[in-house]
């Protein structure tokens, strides 16, 4: 099932909506993080209603496995003159499994104009990029719902750096910001090239800032990069970024990842 089909199949509950998470959207024993975040974002946007400003920031906590039947709940915390704060939760098996906090904000006049997020200097153009080969260790959500291409040339020695062209196989029927968030966590952790494929990893917290109120790219392709800049005693911190096909930055993020080996 596509993500749009899952949203369309929602059943109402006393406090929100109930969804069924297919195993094709799994990453290990839980739903892929971008899936859970997009589910919360959709719930928050529905709760916010018409006139809700564009999403500008999100923080999520991945507390417990999200699988099977889940309930999405959302609340508008505050509506200011320019910004609206919302929270959303996913409940699974009667327990809280996932939380999200969102800030929606309209444009405000400003004298500042800073853009210090260039694409990698040695970027491989999408037209020249080769496909990423999937294996038995590749998460189900990637095999079933995403296309990925290598975006950097091979380097000598392994580095804590993942950079790929990525697009959803089907984004039809999705609000553009929901589609972007659904895709934004599609890369493995930046430190994965330094690890063996069978070492379990799990994201704990994820923070993203949207650099555009309206994400647009060509043919659905986005450039994603995750760089691990610290790993010690089972915890890794990484910086994340997304650009559109024209090289314009659209998202900046940071993630805390647990490494079990």
Backbone as CSV, one residue per row, in Angstrom:
resi,resn,N_x,N_y,N_z,CA_x,CA_y,CA_z,C_x,C_y,C_z
1,UNK,0.840,-1.196,0.000,0.000,0.000,0.000,0.876,1.247,0.000
2,UNK,0.463,2.229,-0.800,1.163,3.507,-0.770,0.760,4.263,0.488
3,UNK,1.530,5.317,0.816,1.212,6.087,2.005,-0.147,6.778,1.846
4,UNK,-0.454,7.250,0.639,-1.748,7.887,0.393,-2.891,6.907,0.621
5,UNK,-2.712,5.664,0.235,-3.747,4.651,0.448,-3.933,4.359,1.934
6,UNK,-2.840,4.374,2.680,-2.944,4.154,4.127,-3.710,5.293,4.781
7,UNK,-3.424,6.530,4.387,-4.159,7.674,4.926,-5.640,7.584,4.572
8,UNK,-5.925,7.178,3.341,-7.316,7.094,2.896,-8.081,6.004,3.639
9,UNK,-7.362,4.995,4.138,-8.009,3.883,4.835,-8.156,4.088,6.327
10,UNK,-7.915,5.296,6.828,-7.995,5.570,8.266,-9.411,5.361,8.789
11,UNK,-9.477,4.847,10.016,-10.757,4.665,10.697,-10.831,5.631,11.879
12,UNK,-11.950,6.316,12.070,-12.056,7.271,13.176,-12.061,6.574,14.533
13,UNK,-11.474,7.238,15.528,-11.498,6.764,16.905,-11.961,7.902,17.799
14,UNK,-12.124,7.649,19.073,-12.594,8.690,19.997,-11.632,9.873,20.079
15,UNK,-10.309,9.600,19.908,-9.323,10.658,20.082,-8.524,10.972,18.827
16,UNK,-8.802,10.282,17.739,-8.037,10.542,16.528,-8.434,9.623,15.397
17,UNK,-7.430,8.961,14.802,-7.659,8.029,13.704,-6.811,6.786,13.901
18,UNK,-7.303,5.663,13.411,-6.607,4.385,13.525,-6.130,3.955,12.147
19,UNK,-4.874,3.553,12.084,-4.254,3.090,10.842,-3.657,1.703,11.050
20,UNK,-3.499,0.978,9.963,-2.778,-0.291,9.990,-1.476,-0.128,9.219
21,UNK,-0.360,-0.446,9.862,0.959,-0.281,9.254,1.360,-1.579,8.557
22,UNK,1.414,-1.611,7.234,1.855,-2.827,6.529,3.334,-3.090,6.781
23,UNK,3.732,-4.356,6.735,5.143,-4.700,6.945,6.032,-4.144,5.850
24,UNK,5.459,-3.797,4.705,6.263,-3.206,3.627,6.787,-1.829,4.005
25,UNK,6.232,-1.226,5.071,6.714,0.068,5.544,7.588,-0.077,6.788
26,UNK,7.998,-1.305,7.096,8.789,-1.532,8.301,10.275,-1.243,8.079
27,UNK,10.919,-0.883,9.177,12.372,-0.822,9.288,12.715,-1.659,10.516
28,UNK,13.028,-2.920,10.288,13.167,-3.846,11.408,11.792,-4.202,11.952
29,UNK,11.619,-4.099,13.267,10.339,-4.468,13.880,9.416,-3.283,14.089
30,UNK,9.780,-2.122,13.575,8.947,-0.936,13.718,8.743,-0.263,12.377
31,UNK,7.784,0.644,12.329,7.589,1.418,11.109,8.793,2.325,10.872
32,UNK,9.129,2.518,9.632,10.177,3.455,9.230,9.893,4.823,9.852
33,UNK,10.944,5.506,10.352,10.771,6.755,11.071,10.092,7.855,10.280
34,UNK,10.396,7.959,8.987,9.743,8.962,8.157,8.258,8.699,8.018
35,UNK,7.884,7.422,8.008,6.472,7.028,7.946,5.735,7.516,9.187
36,UNK,6.291,7.234,10.367,5.641,7.628,11.615,5.559,9.142,11.736
37,UNK,6.623,9.839,11.323,6.622,11.302,11.387,5.587,11.887,10.440
38,UNK,5.504,11.342,9.228,4.523,11.828,8.256,3.099,11.540,8.725
39,UNK,2.895,10.416,9.404,1.577,10.096,9.944,1.174,11.134,10.995
40,UNK,2.117,11.507,11.861,1.853,12.544,12.868,1.625,13.903,12.220
41,UNK,2.426,14.225,11.201,2.271,15.514,10.522,0.902,15.619,9.860
42,UNK,0.478,14.558,9.203,-0.845,14.565,8.577,-1.929,14.783,9.628
43,UNK,-1.788,14.125,10.791,-2.779,14.289,11.855,-2.799,15.726,12.364
44,UNK,-1.615,16.322,12.542,-1.523,17.707,13.025,-2.108,18.683,12.008
45,UNK,-1.858,18.455,10.728,-2.377,19.347,9.695,-3.897,19.244,9.595
46,UNK,-4.421,18.039,9.771,-5.879,17.878,9.770,-6.496,18.600,10.962
47,UNK,-5.832,18.499,12.111,-6.330,19.157,13.312,-6.242,20.679,13.160
48,UNK,-5.204,21.154,12.492,-5.025,22.591,12.301,-6.028,23.206,11.358
49,UNK,-6.507,22.427,10.383,-7.538,22.892,9.472,-7.037,23.879,8.440
50,UNK,-7.961,24.442,7.692,-7.626,25.411,6.645,-6.986,26.652,7.262
51,UNK,-6.064,27.238,6.549,-5.390,28.432,7.034,-4.164,28.153,7.880
52,UNK,-3.845,26.875,8.082,-2.643,26.533,8.846,-1.412,26.966,8.047
53,UNK,-0.471,27.701,8.660,0.731,28.117,7.929,1.599,26.910,7.538
54,UNK,2.624,27.125,6.727,3.509,26.024,6.335,4.320,25.489,7.519
55,UNK,4.675,24.222,7.459,5.539,23.616,8.474,6.936,24.216,8.390
56,UNK,7.512,24.595,9.542,8.860,25.140,9.549,9.806,24.369,10.461
57,UNK,9.287,23.580,11.418,10.176,22.841,12.301,9.435,21.658,12.915
58,UNK,10.186,20.595,13.206,9.595,19.408,13.827,10.621,18.727,14.715
59,UNK,10.146,18.168,15.811,10.958,17.343,16.707,10.176,16.075,16.992
60,UNK,10.830,14.928,16.853,10.131,13.675,17.116,10.960,12.786,18.034
61,UNK,10.256,11.982,18.826,10.888,11.003,19.712,10.328,9.624,19.376
62,UNK,11.227,8.700,19.068,10.843,7.343,18.687,10.986,6.451,19.916
63,UNK,9.890,6.240,20.621,9.905,5.675,21.958,9.821,4.160,21.963
64,UNK,8.926,3.612,21.161,8.677,2.164,21.142,8.292,1.752,19.726
65,UNK,8.306,0.444,19.427,7.941,0.012,18.082,6.542,0.463,17.674
66,UNK,6.441,0.928,16.426,5.167,1.301,15.826,4.861,0.251,14.775
67,UNK,3.876,-0.601,15.037,3.576,-1.701,14.126,2.132,-2.130,14.305
68,UNK,1.594,-2.800,13.278,0.223,-3.276,13.363,-0.766,-2.137,13.368
69,UNK,-1.703,-2.182,14.292,-2.723,-1.139,14.393,-2.229,-0.016,15.296
70,UNK,-2.243,1.212,14.801,-1.781,2.360,15.579,-2.842,3.456,15.549
71,UNK,-2.877,4.234,16.609,-3.801,5.361,16.687,-3.006,6.657,16.673
72,UNK,-3.390,7.562,15.781,-2.748,8.877,15.683,-3.652,9.923,16.335
73,UNK,-3.070,10.708,17.249,-3.796,11.776,17.922,-3.029,13.082,17.733
74,UNK,-3.724,14.177,17.587,-3.069,15.477,17.407,-3.826,16.553,18.173
75,UNK,-3.064,17.550,18.630,-3.629,18.662,19.386,-2.968,19.966,18.946
76,UNK,-3.752,21.006,18.778,-3.197,22.337,18.539,-2.898,22.951,19.901
77,UNK,-1.627,23.258,20.152,-1.206,23.780,21.456,-1.453,25.280,21.559
78,UNK,-1.103,25.999,20.515,-1.260,27.465,20.539,-1.296,27.999,19.115
79,UNK,-2.151,28.978,18.921,-2.196,29.709,17.654,-1.800,31.161,17.927
80,UNK,-0.645,31.566,17.427,-0.213,32.946,17.552,-0.553,33.724,16.302
81,UNK,-0.065,34.962,16.229,-0.342,35.769,15.049,0.351,35.205,13.808
82,UNK,1.568,34.680,13.983,2.336,34.169,12.844,2.592,32.668,12.904
83,UNK,2.571,32.102,14.108,2.973,30.708,14.264,1.923,29.900,15.022
84,UNK,1.871,28.624,14.675,0.982,27.675,15.345,1.800,26.484,15.809
85,UNK,1.617,26.102,17.081,2.304,24.946,17.651,1.328,23.785,17.762
86,UNK,1.775,22.607,17.363,0.930,21.418,17.438,1.740,20.245,17.965
87,UNK,1.063,19.311,18.604,1.701,18.074,19.031,0.902,16.896,18.481
88,UNK,1.571,15.778,18.297,0.910,14.570,17.808,1.553,13.355,18.443
89,UNK,0.777,12.290,18.558,1.254,11.059,19.185,0.763,9.856,18.397
90,UNK,1.541,8.796,18.441,1.111,7.493,17.937,1.050,6.540,19.109
91,UNK,-0.086,5.853,19.256,-0.265,4.865,20.312,-0.381,3.481,19.678
92,UNK,0.309,2.527,20.263,0.335,1.162,19.745,0.175,0.187,20.909
93,UNK,-0.743,-0.752,20.779,-1.013,-1.732,21.841,-1.323,-1.053,23.173
94,UNK,-2.030,0.059,23.086,-2.454,0.760,24.289,-1.389,1.597,24.964
95,UNK,-0.219,1.729,24.340,0.879,2.486,24.959,1.393,3.548,23.995
96,UNK,1.947,4.614,24.557,2.544,5.682,23.750,3.813,5.167,23.083
97,UNK,3.911,5.315,21.761,5.055,4.784,21.023,5.857,5.847,20.286
98,UNK,5.259,7.003,20.027,5.919,7.995,19.171,5.305,9.362,19.468
99,UNK,6.146,10.380,19.643,5.634,11.734,19.871,6.260,12.700,18.870
100,UNK,5.530,13.748,18.532,6.022,14.749,17.582,5.541,16.128,18.004
101,UNK,6.397,17.111,17.803,6.069,18.511,18.056,6.338,19.293,16.776
102,UNK,5.370,20.094,16.343,5.483,20.811,15.078,5.280,22.313,15.287
103,UNK,5.996,23.107,14.497,5.779,24.550,14.443,5.447,24.913,12.997
104,UNK,4.308,25.550,12.817,3.871,26.042,11.508,3.947,27.562,11.545
105,UNK,4.558,28.160,10.535,4.748,29.612,10.575,4.718,30.202,9.172
106,UNK,4.022,31.318,9.029,3.963,32.012,7.754,5.182,32.899,7.562
107,UNK,5.389,33.435,6.364,6.551,34.286,6.074,6.472,35.608,6.820
108,UNK,7.634,36.108,7.254,7.757,37.384,7.946,8.872,38.183,7.277
109,UNK,8.683,39.457,7.055,9.714,40.286,6.436,10.974,40.306,7.306
110,UNK,12.139,40.139,6.663,13.401,40.113,7.389,14.512,40.684,6.520
111,UNK,15.499,41.306,7.170,16.641,41.868,6.438,17.763,40.853,6.269
112,UNK,17.636,39.677,6.903,18.686,38.657,6.833,18.477,37.737,5.637
113,UNK,19.596,37.461,4.937,19.554,36.550,3.790,20.836,35.719,3.830
114,UNK,20.783,34.554,4.456,21.952,33.687,4.626,21.657,32.339,3.998
115,UNK,22.601,31.831,3.226,22.475,30.488,2.662,23.864,29.867,2.606
116,UNK,24.185,29.134,3.645,25.508,28.509,3.730,25.364,26.989,3.739
117,UNK,24.519,26.479,2.870,24.303,25.039,2.774,24.436,24.578,1.323
118,UNK,25.654,24.641,0.778,25.853,24.207,-0.609,25.809,22.691,-0.733
119,UNK,25.488,22.201,-1.919,25.546,20.766,-2.175,27.007,20.328,-2.147
120,UNK,27.283,19.037,-1.965,28.669,18.560,-1.960,29.409,18.943,-3.244
121,UNK,30.677,19.314,-3.100,31.454,19.767,-4.256,31.617,18.683,-5.306
122,UNK,31.725,17.420,-4.880,31.948,16.330,-5.827,30.667,15.576,-6.147
123,UNK,29.545,16.254,-6.069,28.245,15.641,-6.308,28.171,15.009,-7.701
124,UNK,27.614,13.803,-7.756,27.345,13.135,-9.028,25.959,13.573,-9.500
125,UNK,25.870,14.126,-10.691,24.586,14.565,-11.231,23.620,13.389,-11.284
126,UNK,22.363,13.670,-11.047,21.379,12.573,-11.017,21.373,11.789,-12.323
127,UNK,21.555,12.475,-13.436,21.542,11.792,-14.739,22.699,10.818,-14.892
128,UNK,23.771,11.006,-14.111,24.944,10.130,-14.200,25.045,9.153,-13.026
129,UNK,24.137,9.255,-12.070,24.235,8.448,-10.851,23.784,7.013,-11.095
130,UNK,24.464,6.087,-10.418,24.100,4.663,-10.548,23.191,4.248,-9.403
131,UNK,22.352,3.256,-9.651,21.377,2.798,-8.671,22.056,2.143,-7.481
132,UNK,21.447,2.274,-6.319,21.907,1.596,-5.112,21.392,0.165,-5.141
133,UNK,22.260,-0.780,-4.908,21.865,-2.193,-4.884,21.304,-2.554,-3.516
134,UNK,20.143,-3.165,-3.506,19.530,-3.604,-2.262,19.908,-5.050,-1.968
135,UNK,19.922,-5.415,-0.688,20.266,-6.765,-0.271,19.253,-7.249,0.758
136,UNK,19.503,-8.440,1.313,18.603,-8.990,2.330,18.606,-8.137,3.595
137,UNK,19.632,-7.323,3.782,19.700,-6.470,4.964,19.000,-5.117,4.744
138,UNK,18.602,-4.822,3.508,17.944,-3.560,3.218,16.557,-3.536,3.845
139,UNK,16.216,-2.476,4.604,14.890,-2.404,5.222,13.770,-2.524,4.194
140,UNK,12.651,-3.108,4.633,11.514,-3.351,3.732,10.989,-2.074,3.106
141,UNK,10.956,-0.973,3.871,10.382,0.261,3.335,11.174,0.770,2.136
142,UNK,12.509,0.602,2.163,13.328,1.061,1.040,13.090,0.213,-0.201
143,UNK,13.068,-1.100,-0.023,12.880,-2.000,-1.165,11.540,-1.768,-1.845
144,UNK,10.516,-1.453,-1.074,9.162,-1.390,-1.605,8.700,-0.001,-2.049
145,UNK,9.251,1.063,-1.461,8.638,2.365,-1.681,9.578,3.471,-2.159
146,UNK,10.872,3.191,-2.317,11.810,4.247,-2.677,12.745,3.811,-3.800
147,UNK,13.173,4.792,-4.582,14.256,4.620,-5.548,15.443,5.422,-5.043
148,UNK,16.632,4.854,-5.094,17.814,5.551,-4.588,18.988,5.403,-5.543
149,UNK,19.783,6.483,-5.649,20.965,6.522,-6.504,22.145,7.038,-5.692
150,UNK,23.342,6.532,-5.981,24.555,7.026,-5.332,24.842,8.449,-5.815
151,UNK,25.066,9.384,-4.862,25.242,10.787,-5.225,26.673,11.279,-5.065
152,UNK,27.570,10.447,-4.525,28.976,10.813,-4.392,29.837,9.728,-5.033
153,UNK,30.962,10.090,-5.627,31.846,9.085,-6.226,32.509,8.257,-5.140
154,UNK,32.960,7.035,-5.474,33.655,6.201,-4.490,34.893,6.909,-3.954
155,UNK,35.166,6.717,-2.668,36.333,7.331,-2.037,37.227,6.252,-1.448
156,UNK,38.484,6.612,-1.233,39.418,5.696,-0.577,39.100,5.652,0.919
157,UNK,38.852,4.473,1.414,38.548,4.332,2.830,37.095,4.652,3.143
158,UNK,36.570,4.008,4.164,35.184,4.214,4.555,35.048,5.500,5.371
159,UNK,33.942,6.201,5.155,33.683,7.448,5.859,32.257,7.452,6.408
160,UNK,32.035,8.212,7.478,30.707,8.307,8.097,29.856,9.304,7.326
161,UNK,29.559,8.956,6.089,28.895,9.892,5.190,28.014,9.109,4.224
162,UNK,26.710,9.418,4.223,25.774,8.820,3.277,25.150,9.948,2.459
163,UNK,25.216,9.837,1.132,24.656,10.870,0.265,24.037,10.193,-0.952
164,UNK,22.733,10.383,-1.122,22.043,9.701,-2.208,20.928,10.577,-2.785
165,UNK,20.658,10.336,-4.065,19.446,10.846,-4.685,18.320,9.887,-4.309
166,UNK,17.192,10.429,-3.854,16.092,9.584,-3.384,14.766,10.135,-3.901
167,UNK,13.863,9.216,-4.255,12.493,9.641,-4.537,11.517,8.524,-4.161
168,UNK,10.302,8.950,-3.815,9.211,8.018,-3.545,8.746,7.399,-4.861
169,UNK,8.457,6.098,-4.824,7.911,5.481,-6.020,6.518,6.018,-6.325
170,UNK,5.777,6.384,-5.278,4.445,6.952,-5.478,4.200,8.049,-4.454
171,UNK,4.143,9.294,-4.930,3.803,10.437,-4.077,2.443,11.006,-4.452
172,UNK,1.753,10.315,-5.335,0.459,10.796,-5.805,-0.529,10.905,-4.648
173,UNK,-1.230,12.020,-4.594,-2.246,12.210,-3.582,-1.731,12.729,-2.258
174,UNK,-0.425,12.985,-2.147,0.147,13.456,-0.889,0.383,14.958,-0.920
175,UNK,0.112,15.632,0.193,0.470,17.033,0.340,1.991,17.121,0.252
176,UNK,2.561,18.097,-0.481,4.009,18.124,-0.726,4.870,18.071,0.530
177,UNK,4.483,18.758,1.605,5.289,18.740,2.819,5.238,17.370,3.490
178,UNK,4.080,16.723,3.459,3.970,15.370,4.012,4.852,14.414,3.213
179,UNK,4.849,14.550,1.889,5.676,13.694,1.040,7.162,13.886,1.338
180,UNK,7.573,15.151,1.568,8.981,15.421,1.872,9.382,14.801,3.208
181,UNK,8.556,14.968,4.242,8.866,14.396,5.549,8.867,12.874,5.483
182,UNK,7.983,12.305,4.697,7.949,10.853,4.518,9.273,10.338,3.965
183,UNK,9.898,11.129,3.123,11.155,10.732,2.467,12.396,11.129,3.255
184,UNK,12.272,12.089,4.169,13.442,12.770,4.744,14.350,11.887,5.593
185,UNK,13.863,10.762,6.075,14.667,9.872,6.927,15.058,8.591,6.201
186,UNK,15.050,8.628,4.871,15.237,7.407,4.088,16.659,6.870,4.086
187,UNK,17.656,7.699,4.424,19.035,7.215,4.422,19.343,6.402,5.666
188,UNK,20.229,5.418,5.555,20.758,4.776,6.755,21.555,5.803,7.563
189,UNK,21.824,5.534,8.844,22.644,6.466,9.627,23.977,6.741,8.945
190,UNK,24.504,7.948,9.118,25.758,8.320,8.478,26.915,7.411,8.829
191,UNK,26.899,6.804,10.024,28.005,5.951,10.445,27.910,4.539,9.877
192,UNK,26.837,4.201,9.177,26.653,2.829,8.695,27.797,2.307,7.831
193,UNK,28.434,3.141,6.976,29.555,2.607,6.187,30.703,2.092,7.044
194,UNK,30.775,2.493,8.307,31.837,2.047,9.198,31.452,0.802,9.989
195,UNK,30.215,0.327,9.793,29.704,-0.782,10.591,29.363,-1.964,9.700
196,UNK,29.178,-3.115,10.325,28.712,-4.286,9.587,27.198,-4.218,9.443
197,UNK,26.672,-4.825,8.385,25.268,-4.662,8.011,24.304,-5.203,9.056
198,UNK,24.736,-6.159,9.852,23.794,-6.806,10.780,23.767,-6.163,12.171
199,UNK,24.502,-5.076,12.368,24.460,-4.388,13.659,23.157,-3.594,13.758
200,UNK,22.323,-3.842,14.782,21.063,-3.096,14.918,21.324,-1.623,15.251
201,UNK,20.505,-0.751,14.682,20.551,0.681,14.976,19.121,1.158,15.198
202,UNK,18.971,2.234,15.949,17.639,2.747,16.228,17.704,4.248,16.485
203,UNK,16.929,5.022,15.727,16.864,6.464,15.962,16.097,6.742,17.251
204,UNK,16.602,7.697,18.043,15.935,8.063,19.295,15.226,9.409,19.172
205,UNK,15.944,10.417,18.721,15.359,11.738,18.510,15.738,12.260,17.125
206,UNK,14.848,13.073,16.566,15.082,13.657,15.240,14.536,15.076,15.240
207,UNK,15.374,16.028,14.839,14.983,17.432,14.726,15.178,17.873,13.275
208,UNK,14.159,18.503,12.707,14.293,19.019,11.346,13.794,20.454,11.287
209,UNK,14.463,21.275,10.487,14.038,22.635,10.198,13.790,22.738,8.700
210,UNK,12.622,23.208,8.333,12.299,23.380,6.922,12.813,24.730,6.440
211,UNK,13.541,24.730,5.346,14.163,25.940,4.818,13.343,26.579,3.703
212,UNK,12.198,26.012,3.432,11.295,26.550,2.417,9.867,26.257,2.852
213,UNK,8.948,27.177,2.585,7.557,26.905,2.932,6.851,26.002,1.931
214,UNK,7.475,25.815,0.757,6.834,25.012,-0.284,7.886,24.179,-1.017
215,UNK,8.101,22.928,-0.584,9.128,22.093,-1.221,8.754,21.687,-2.638
216,UNK,9.675,21.975,-3.578,9.453,21.660,-4.988,10.746,21.111,-5.567
217,UNK,10.646,20.064,-6.386,11.814,19.531,-7.083,11.372,18.983,-8.428
218,UNK,12.324,18.420,-9.179,12.026,17.907,-10.517,11.893,16.390,-10.482
219,UNK,10.804,15.886,-11.031,10.559,14.445,-11.162,10.602,13.706,-9.824
220,UNK,10.356,14.411,-8.733,10.283,13.754,-7.438,11.605,13.450,-6.772
221,UNK,12.737,13.840,-7.383,14.056,13.489,-6.859,14.567,14.550,-5.886
222,UNK,15.102,14.069,-4.748,15.723,14.929,-3.738,17.108,14.401,-3.412
223,UNK,17.999,15.308,-3.044,19.347,14.921,-2.630,19.405,14.902,-1.102
224,UNK,19.708,13.735,-0.526,19.769,13.559,0.919,21.206,13.275,1.349
225,UNK,21.606,13.856,2.473,22.936,13.580,3.021,22.864,13.475,4.546
226,UNK,23.496,12.456,5.103,23.619,12.282,6.552,25.089,12.054,6.871
227,UNK,25.640,12.882,7.758,27.052,12.809,8.126,27.161,12.560,9.621
228,UNK,27.718,11.427,10.001,27.951,11.144,11.408,29.156,11.915,11.912
229,UNK,28.967,12.735,12.955,30.091,13.530,13.456,30.497,13.145,14.874
230,UNK,29.831,12.142,15.454,30.211,11.664,16.785,29.604,10.290,17.015
231,UNK,30.382,9.393,17.606,29.881,8.080,18.005,30.719,7.583,19.172
232,UNK,30.062,7.262,20.259,30.751,6.796,21.459,29.768,6.063,22.352
233,UNK,30.176,4.904,22.866,29.392,4.150,23.841,27.952,3.905,23.384
234,UNK,27.810,3.563,22.107,26.502,3.180,21.598,25.607,4.310,21.136
235,UNK,26.105,5.555,21.154,25.303,6.693,20.696,26.029,7.430,19.576
236,UNK,25.272,7.784,18.552,25.838,8.536,17.437,25.011,9.795,17.189
237,UNK,25.683,10.889,16.856,25.011,12.128,16.467,25.319,12.397,14.998
238,UNK,24.311,12.817,14.239,24.548,13.079,12.824,23.823,14.329,12.364
239,UNK,24.439,14.993,11.366,23.847,16.142,10.704,23.211,15.681,9.397
240,UNK,22.041,16.234,9.080,21.293,15.799,7.909,20.891,17.007,7.066
241,UNK,20.778,16.810,5.765,20.379,17.906,4.875,19.678,17.338,3.655
242,UNK,18.796,18.152,3.081,18.113,17.798,1.837,18.138,19.008,0.917
243,UNK,18.439,18.753,-0.365,18.373,19.773,-1.416,17.416,19.294,-2.500
244,UNK,16.868,20.218,-3.258,16.065,19.802,-4.405,16.971,19.566,-5.602
245,UNK,16.377,19.228,-6.731,17.152,18.866,-7.916,17.992,20.028,-8.446
246,UNK,17.590,21.272,-8.114,18.330,22.458,-8.560,19.434,22.848,-7.585
247,UNK,19.616,22.076,-6.510,20.659,22.378,-5.546,20.248,23.369,-4.477
248,UNK,18.961,23.657,-4.365,18.467,24.587,-3.349,18.187,23.831,-2.050
249,UNK,18.701,24.300,-0.905,18.467,23.600,0.359,17.010,23.717,0.785
250,UNK,16.438,22.600,1.244,15.035,22.604,1.659,14.839,22.109,3.088
251,UNK,15.830,21.415,3.658,15.676,20.870,5.011,17.040,20.703,5.656
252,UNK,17.114,21.024,6.939,18.316,20.793,7.747,17.895,20.033,8.986
253,UNK,18.713,19.077,9.412,18.312,18.274,10.552,19.470,17.744,11.365
254,UNK,19.118,17.144,12.486,20.078,16.481,13.374,19.366,15.284,13.973
255,UNK,20.116,14.226,14.194,19.499,12.993,14.696,20.414,12.310,15.700
256,UNK,19.777,11.721,16.726,20.488,10.903,17.692,20.152,9.443,17.427
257,UNK,21.191,8.615,17.241,20.989,7.220,16.835,21.664,6.291,17.847
258,UNK,20.936,5.275,18.288,21.495,4.247,19.172,22.128,3.148,18.318
259,UNK,23.345,2.737,18.668,24.080,1.698,17.947,24.279,0.504,18.876
260,UNK,23.772,-0.648,18.477,23.818,-1.817,19.336,24.904,-2.787,18.876
261,UNK,26.136,-2.252,18.762,27.229,-3.093,18.367,28.359,-2.308,17.755
